[in-house]
Every structure is written in structure tokens, then in C-alpha cells.
């Protein structure tokens, strides 16, 4: 009952964040703003922000009496593959000397810790003991979700690579990313990430996964909308905003 209430609160907060982010611009990345206060480099910022979820998931597994369940360990592996890349690889691929506000880092750490309790809490502590038997690996939900997850991860990593290679060292100009899923959405990296967590909700068939997918959309959709609007002005005539959508191909 307490866990269900926790999920309801998290879902309500996601809706509130979604609305707020259309009025408040999160000051990191291309929208970095000094008004957000003290900042540190992007590389340590990303590590600090993402590490809590990676570590907390491992702890929740270690203290569980279900830590030897094969299916649950596969869920953990899938989840941690994403966050290993996001915590220990992605930050060190970042080019330039961008900065990230400590306020953004702190809020990210808080959410990531809460999300670890949502996902790890469900998988290793709250879900019915018999729910994820070995037969789950043959379930269409698991198969479909797993395929979509790794497809989304590929899109996310490939799109990040396209963005990183838009500029040569010392070049400060802005360029329109093209190729891959950028031919369909202006925030292809965000689409890939959203696809991953929708897929994770499917492969675990859990409300906790669905709430995380909702949070992902709530966090990324307003930012994708701002990027789309900015590109429409900055690269007017270079692309057709009616054909290249914000976040979801052919839809929005």
C-alpha cells in the first residue's frame, strides 16, 4: 500500500514537472543559464547526477532475498547497462567545456535515487515472488520490450554521437543535426531514451516502469518542444518543421 502511494505521488509530480517545464527552462546543455547559480563542468556533473541510480539499484538487489532470481537479475542488467553508459561513458565523450548548475545536479540526484527505489523496490522487494518465473523470458511482453529497449538505446547513443560531431574543435557555430532519427524528430536522442523506458515498462509489465516512462516524457517533451521551436527560427528554410516532429516520429 505504501509503495502504491509512492508511485501515485511520483506520477502526480511528473505531471506537475511537465507543466512547469513549459514555463521554466531547465538551465543545462544548450540552455545553460548562469541564473541557476553555481555550476561545475558537464563531465563531473553528469557522473554525480547519474551515479545514485546505478549504485542504489545494486544495493537494493544485494539486500534482497530475490537477488538470485534469474529474471530479476536480467531486469537489473538491462537497467544498469543504460546507466553504466550514461554514468561512466557518456560524460567522458562530451566535447567542449560546458557547465552544469549544481541545482540541476542535485535535483537529478534526488529523482534518480527515487527512481531506483521505484524500479528496484518493485523488482526486488514488492512484486509478487512468483510473478517473474523463468517462463517470463518467453513472454511476448519481455521479448518485445527487450528488443525495443536496445533499439531505443542504439538510437539514443547514435543520436548523441551525431550531435557531438557537428562541430570541429574550436568551432562555436550552431548546426542542424541530420541523419538517423534526426530526419524524423529534432530531438532524436530524447526519442531514443523515451523509447528505452517505455520498453522497460513493457518488459517488466510494471506500474513502476510506467511511472518512470511518464517521468521521462514529462522531463524531455517540454525540452524537445523548445529545441524544435529554436531550430525553426535558427535554421529557417533548411528543414520543414511540419515534417520533422519534436519528439515522436510522425505524431508530435
JOUR-V551087 format. One record per pair of residues at least 24 apart in sequence whose ideal C-beta (glycine too) atoms are under 6 Angstrom apart, sorted by the first residue. I is the first residue (numbers start at 0). J is the second residue. Records with the same first field share a line. If there is no record, write none. Layout:
# JOUR-V551087
I=J  J
This chain:
# JOUR-V551087
2=125
6=206  210
9=210
10=210  213
13=213  214  217
16=217
17=217
20=221
21=221
26=100
27=99  103
35=100  102
36=100  102
37=101
38=98  99  100
41=93  97  99
42=90  93
44=99  104
45=90
46=86  90
47=104
48=104  107  108
49=85  86
50=86
51=108  111  112
52=82  111  114  115
53=82  86
55=112  115
56=115  119
59=119  123
60=123
63=123  124
65=123
70=131  135
71=122  131
74=122  203
94=163
114=211
117=207
118=207
121=205  207
140=201  204
141=202
144=198  201  202
145=202
147=198
148=195  198  199
151=191  194  195  198
152=195
154=180  191
155=188  191  192
158=187  188  191
159=188
175=234  237
183=248
184=244  246  248
185=226  227  230  243
186=223  226  246
189=219  223  246
190=246
220=246
